[in-house]
């Protein structure tokens, strides 16, 4: 459910120029030094006092890692933690956190905020590595990770000042749309289906979703489908034609065309690249 590594997981395991990806969703905290990564041909250098969110469905090429790097990689299984963590912040912020393909992936923190993050991560590291330290070890681990989740969502909300708390009607529509989408995305890809279910017009649904999330609903539908396709290609050995059928594409060709349009890779090449990447 939860794993934590320090900088040695990168320094000792990954050679510059190689591909790497987290085995689970991941938060990276950099206390000292820099990491330069390339994803989708875009190079970015991450440095001290930064919080970075990584997706297990993306491949990152390690360009350079400073010799004196000091960092924590916190990996977590989304579904398991959703069931264990009781949170009360805005639901859309949770969706942003759990769907990192859609959200900004790095956040510069103040020295004070980063110090809080680091101390909680250090404590989490201790309890994960010493499971017999306390009778309440599991509860302490969950508590510390819950604090980290709150802090991550706070960083997201501060950097994405969407005015959604003042319009609960639109927010409620978007949450309902996303709930419907999670259940029906493999079969229903037209906005009319979702608008009819919510008893509103397609235009009003589009306005609400765009205003609250900053993303058009058609893009959300496509990205949800794409995430599921990546998950199946990454975590199963299913034949691509079977995956295409499970996702209700007319045939393997249509699935391949959709996937390449959004990723630049065929499903087969995406799976091949994932398999060749170092996993942490």
N, C-alpha and C positions, 0 to 999 in steps of 0.2 A: 504493500500500500504506500509506504514512504521509504525513500532512501536518501541519504545525504553523503556527498563526497567533497573532499577539498580539491585544491588545484592539481594535486598529483594525478588525478584521473585523466587530465589532459596532458600534463607535462610528461608523464611516463608512458601513456598509451597511444597517443596520436602524434604522427609525424606531420610537420608542416607540408601542406599541399594535399593531404589526404582528406577524405570525406568523413564526417562524424555526425551522429544524430543521437538524441537522448532516447532511451528505451521507453520513457514515459514523459508526460508533460513536465516541464522543468522551469524552475526559477534559478537564475544565476545572480549572485551577489559578488561584486568585485571590490575588495577592500584596497588592494594595491596592485599596480601593474596594468597591463592592457592585453586584450585579445582581439585580433583582427580576423573576421570571418567573411566568407563570401556565400551569398545565397541568391539564386536567380540572377547571377552575373553582377550583383551589387555587393561591393565591399564596404564593410562598416567596422570601425574600430571602437570597441567598448572599453571604458576605462574606470578608474576608481570612483566609488560612490554611485555606481549605476546598478539598477535592477533591470535584468533582461529576462524576457519570457521566451522559452523555446518550445517548439512543437515536435513531437515524435514523428510527424508526417512530413517534416522538411529535412533536407540534407544540407549540411553546412560544411563548406570547405575551410579548413584551418589554414589561414595565410601566415599568421605570426602570433606567437604567444610569448610575452616578455618573461625573461628568466626569473624575475623576482615576483611573479604573480602570487597573489593571495586571494583566494575566492572560495565560495561555497556553491555547489550545485545541489539543489533540493528537488528531487524527483518524486512525483506523486501520481497515483492512478485516479483519474477523474471520477469514475463511477463509484469506486469504493469510498472516496472521501465525501462525495455528495451525500451519501447515506449516513456518514458519521458526524459531519460537521453541522452544527445548528447555527445558522447565521441569520441576521435580520436586516442586512443592508439591501439597497435597491436591487431588485431581481435582474434588471438588465446588466448591472455591473457584474453579477455572477456570470451571466452569459458571455460578457466580454472576456472575463477571466478564463472561462472554460473553452471558449472558442477563439484561440489565439490567432487563428488565421485571419480574423477580422479586425483585430485590435492592434494598436501601436505596440511594438515589442520591446522598447527600451525606455527607461525613465531615469532621469538624473535626479538624485535625491540630495537634500541638504545634508550637511555633515551630521547634524543632530538626528535627522530621520534615519540616515544610513546606520548610525551607531546603534539605534534601537533595533533595526533589522538584524544587524550583525550579532548583537548580543543574544537575541532570541534564536537565531540560527545556530549559534554556538551551543546554547543550552539544548536545543533539539538534537544536535549532533551527539552531545554527551549521553542523553537518555537513549538514543537509538543504539549507540555503541555499548551501553551498559544496561541491558534489558532486565537484569536482576537487582538493580540498584535500589528500587523502591517497589513496594507492593502496588503502588498506583502508577507504575511506569507507563502503561498504555494510555491512561488518562492524561498524564503529564505531556506525553508526546502529542496527543490529539489537541490538547489545550494550546501548546506552543505553536503547532501548525495552524490552528484556527486564528491565533493572533497574527501570524504571518499573512494568512489569507486576507484578514481585515486590512492589514497595512498595504498589501498589494492593491486591493480594490480602492483604497483611499488614494493611492498614487494614480490609478487609472482615472478616477473621478476628477482629481485635481487637474489632470492633463487633458481631460475630455469634458469640458464644462458644458455638457448638454443640459438644457433647462427642462428636465423631465419631471422633477418633483412638483413643479407648479401646475402640471397638467396631468393629473392622475387618470383622466378618461383616456387620453391618447396612450399613456403608458400601459394601461390595462388592456387596450386593444392590441398593442404590440406584444405584450406578454402572452395573450391568448393566441395571437398569430404564431408566435414561436412555439408554443405548446402544440398547436395543430401541425405545424411544420415538422416537428420532431416525430410525430406519429404517421404522417401521410406523405412525406417528401419523396418516397420511392415511387409512388403512384400518381400523386397529384402535383403537377408542376405549373398549373395555370392559376393566376391570381383570382379568377372568378370563383374557383372552389373555396378559397379561403375567405374571400369577401362574403360569399353567400352564407358560409358557416357562421360568420360574425354579424350577419344582417346589416352590412354596410356596403357602400359602393366600392368598386375597384379603385377609383380615384382617391376616395377618403382613406382607404387602407394604405395606398401608396404614400399619401401625405403623412400619415401617422408614423409609418415605419421609417420613412426617410428623415422625418424631423427628430424622432427619438434616437435612432441608431446611427444616422448619418449614412446609411447604406440603403439602396433601393431594394424593395422586396424580391424582385426577380434575381438580383445578385445574391441575396441571402439564400434563396431556394437553390440556385446553382451551386453555391459554395457548400451548402449542407450536403447536397448530393456528391459533390467532389470530395468532401471530407470522408464520407462513408466509403467511397470508392478507394481512396488512399488507405483507409483503415483496413479494408479487405485485402488490398494488394500487399500491405505491409505485414499484417498479422496472420494471414492464412496462406495456404498453398492452392487455393481454389483456381481452377482453370479460368482464364479471362472471359471466356464465353459464358461460363456459369455466373460469374460476377455481373456481367452485362445483363443476363436474364434476371438475376436477383434484384437488380436496380431498375428493372423494367424498361430497358432499352430495346428497340426493335430487333437489334442484332449486335454482334461484336463490333462490326464496322462503325455503327452509330455511336456506341460507347467510346470507341477509340477516338473518333472525331471530336466528341465532346471533351474527353480527357485531355487530348493534345491541345485543343483550343485554349484551355484554362491553365495548363501546366507547361506547354512547350515540349512535352514528352509523350510518347506512346505509353499505354499501361505497361507493356512488356519492358520497355527501357526504364520506366520509373521503378518497377519492381527489381530490375537488375541493379540499378544504382543504389537502391535501398540496401540490397543484400551485400553490396561491396563496401558499404560505409562502416566505419568503426562505431560500435554502439557502447554508450556509457549507461 
